[in-house]
Amino acid sequence: MTKNNVSINTNTNTNLNIKLVIVHLLHIFIIGGLFIYVGINNTKIYSFIYPLLIFLGFYVLVYHFYRAYKAIITKKTAWIWVNIFHIIIVAPILLIIGFKGLDTPNFFYELLLMLGFASVGYHGYYLYLELKK
């Protein structure tokens, strides 16, 4: 669009899903960062992290149960595997580390570290695709 010899670019990306961008950024910087921090430092983390992991574990469990239930009821199950993954993998690992605290076997810290890197990689890739639209 041109007005008084000034070019104004009115092209906006209407396909950009802001909610999805926020979810990706949250998983890259907050969730992925927390998982990597805990996975690397395992028993040397601050003590307040254990209750935080318990809270996060219960939150993930309840939220993804709700999302899975909603997907089944509405018959929109294309992404239900994400909810199932969080219910059977992510939430239990968070709860185990949170409840066991310093007595947590190293294996669970390794799993959380892998989940952290997976979260950063997966959500980084899909954020790139979302912003490329």
Order of alpha helices (4+ residues) and beta strands (2+ residues): beta-beta-alpha-alpha-alpha-alpha-alpha-alpha
